[in-house]
Amino acid sequence: MTKQHKIGLVKVLGTTTVVLAFINESWTLVEKVLSLFNIVPNYLTCTNETNMAT
């Protein structure tokens, strides 16, 4: 293996790590947003039911 090949491998590995970390972060962000969207309709239906009950 030449030095250039090693540098290329390091770059590829580094890029892959960054991309995977970014995907992981954005996935947790997506989950947070989805959970927010789940909480809001549940909250609205709860308030509507209590309003109708009174």
C-alpha positions, 0 to 999 in steps of 0.5 A, spaced: 500 500 500 502 506 498 501 512 502 496 515 497 492 509 498 492 510 506 490 517 506 484 515 501 482 510 506 483 514 512 478 520 508 473 515 506 473 512 513 472 519 516 467 521 511 463 515 513 463 516 520 461 523 520 455 521 515 453 515 520 453 520 526 449 525 522 444 520 520 444 518 527 443 525 530 438 527 524 434 520 526 433 522 533 431 529 531 426 525 526 423 521 532 423 527 537 419 531 531 414 525 530 413 524 538 411 531 538 406 530 532 403 524 536 403 528 543 399 534 540 393 530 537 393 526 543 393 533 547 387 536 543 383 530 543 383 529 551 382 537 551 376 536 546 373 530 550 374 534 557 370 540 554 364 535 551 364 532 558 363 538 562 
